Amino acid sequence: MQIRILILSLLMLSACFTQAAEFTVGQTNKAFTPTTLTIKKGDTVKFINNDAFFHNVFSLSDVKFFDLGSFPKGEFKIVTFEDAGVVDVECAIHPEMKMIITVK
């Protein structure tokens, strides 16, 4: 019985120390790179502007609603995704810029 409790305790403890991953999404030539991304709950995505002009990354998705505001070349913003589902991401300045993030 004590061994079961010990094993269960170790499993629970290891779950607490599972680190979230960080992914990078570029904004290059008025496009998100990549255009699709699959991540896990708790992971973060760093949106980096590689273009010589401003971008404004946002999502109106129920899974993750955010608006990062406008930011210039070389700057980045980070978003953490806590809930599972599909997140549609767009640029408010360049409506042709779209991507999908699937959170598992």
DRENTIFI-760213 format. One line per field, with one value per residue (C-alpha): x, y, z; residue in three letters; residue number from 1. Coordinates in nm, 3 decimals. Example, Ala and Ser with C-alpha at 12.3 -4.5 7.8 and 13.67 -1.06 7.14 Angstrom:
% residues 2
c1	1.230|1.367
c2	-0.450|-0.106
c3	0.780|0.714
r	ALA|SER
k	1|2
% end
This chain:
% residues 104
c1	0.000|0.280|0.453|0.134|0.106|0.473|0.436|0.118|0.289|0.587|0.362|0.171|0.493|0.639|0.322|0.373|0.721|0.624|0.749|0.553|0.712|0.765|0.697|0.794|0.572|0.730|0.556|0.739|0.629|0.280|0.235|0.252|0.523|0.406|0.038|-0.067|0.067|-0.027|0.067|-0.030|-0.221|0.016|0.251|0.344|0.375|0.617|0.500|0.801|0.766|1.028|0.876|0.981|0.630|0.395|0.171|-0.115|-0.175|-0.513|-0.767|-1.140|-1.159|-1.350|-1.055|-0.813|-0.916|-0.624|-0.504|-0.129|-0.150|0.076|0.448|0.739|1.013|1.232|0.981|0.783|0.485|0.416|0.081|0.015|-0.259|-0.434|-0.736|-0.773|-0.934|-0.878|-0.759|-0.788|-0.513|-0.510|-0.336|-0.559|-0.340|-0.306|-0.633|-0.473|-0.256|-0.424|-0.311|-0.463|-0.327|-0.461|-0.422|-0.442
c2	0.000|0.243|0.175|0.267|0.592|0.668|0.599|0.808|1.092|1.083|1.088|1.387|1.565|1.509|1.649|1.970|2.015|1.963|2.271|2.453|2.495|2.824|2.845|3.126|3.264|3.510|3.785|3.802|3.941|4.008|3.644|3.440|3.176|2.910|2.950|2.657|2.548|2.275|2.330|2.203|2.381|2.606|2.661|3.010|3.160|3.443|3.659|3.833|4.112|4.058|4.311|4.674|4.788|4.748|4.447|4.407|4.044|3.955|3.677|3.698|3.322|3.199|2.974|3.267|3.629|3.875|4.191|4.253|4.606|4.743|4.671|4.744|4.536|4.349|4.355|4.060|3.982|3.658|3.486|3.191|2.947|2.792|2.625|2.356|2.436|2.617|2.979|3.192|3.457|3.763|4.097|4.404|4.600|4.333|4.136|3.879|3.761|3.463|3.157|2.880|2.761|2.430|2.388|2.030
c3	0.000|0.087|-0.245|-0.434|-0.242|-0.309|-0.682|-0.703|-0.516|-0.752|-1.057|-0.923|-0.837|-1.184|-1.341|-1.143|-1.290|-1.653|-1.830|-2.092|-2.433|-2.616|-2.988|-3.224|-3.498|-3.737|-3.925|-4.255|-4.593|-4.453|-4.350|-4.032|-4.040|-3.983|-4.075|-3.855|-3.520|-3.272|-2.909|-2.563|-2.288|-2.095|-2.390|-2.503|-2.850|-2.924|-3.216|-3.373|-3.628|-3.901|-4.144|-4.188|-4.091|-3.795|-3.726|-3.479|-3.382|-3.232|-3.182|-3.122|-3.054|-2.749|-2.659|-2.640|-2.687|-2.716|-2.889|-2.879|-3.018|-3.289|-3.273|-3.511|-3.669|-3.424|-3.139|-3.011|-2.790|-2.601|-2.543|-2.312|-2.415|-2.113|-2.275|-2.542|-2.875|-3.202|-3.207|-3.520|-3.527|-3.752|-3.807|-3.769|-4.012|-4.283|-4.312|-4.543|-4.251|-4.085|-3.893|-3.684|-3.349|-3.221|-2.845|-2.715
r	MET|GLN|ILE|ARG|ILE|LEU|ILE|LEU|SER|LEU|LEU|MET|LEU|SER|ALA|CYS|PHE|THR|GLN|ALA|ALA|GLU|PHE|THR|VAL|GLY|GLN|THR|ASN|LYS|ALA|PHE|THR|PRO|THR|THR|LEU|THR|ILE|LYS|LYS|GLY|ASP|THR|VAL|LYS|PHE|ILE|ASN|ASN|ASP|ALA|PHE|PHE|HIS|ASN|VAL|PHE|SER|LEU|SER|ASP|VAL|LYS|PHE|PHE|ASP|LEU|GLY|SER|PHE|PRO|LYS|GLY|GLU|PHE|LYS|ILE|VAL|THR|PHE|GLU|ASP|ALA|GLY|VAL|VAL|ASP|VAL|GLU|CYS|ALA|ILE|HIS|PRO|GLU|MET|LYS|MET|ILE|ILE|THR|VAL|LYS
k	1|2|3|4|5|6|7|8|9|10|11|12|13|14|15|16|17|18|19|20|21|22|23|24|25|26|27|28|29|30|31|32|33|34|35|36|37|38|39|40|41|42|43|44|45|46|47|48|49|50|51|52|53|54|55|56|57|58|59|60|61|62|63|64|65|66|67|68|69|70|71|72|73|74|75|76|77|78|79|80|81|82|83|84|85|86|87|88|89|90|91|92|93|94|95|96|97|98|99|100|101|102|103|104
% end
